[in-house]
Amino acid sequence: MSGTALRWVKSSYSGDEGGNCVEVAAEPTSIHIRDSKTPDAPHLTVTPTTWSAFLALTAR
């Protein structure tokens, strides 16, 4: 992670019902993914290529 704080945003794949939201923070070389219910818990970090592949699979 870079020296600056991550800017978390709610994923467009999350609904408006609240509660079960995925948040992502993008950096040039990594994408961070967390559960909005537990923001202080460890989060998943993947490469932009992996994130793009995941999004392509979920769009089917």
Order of alpha helices (4+ residues) and beta strands (2+ residues): beta-beta-beta-beta-alpha
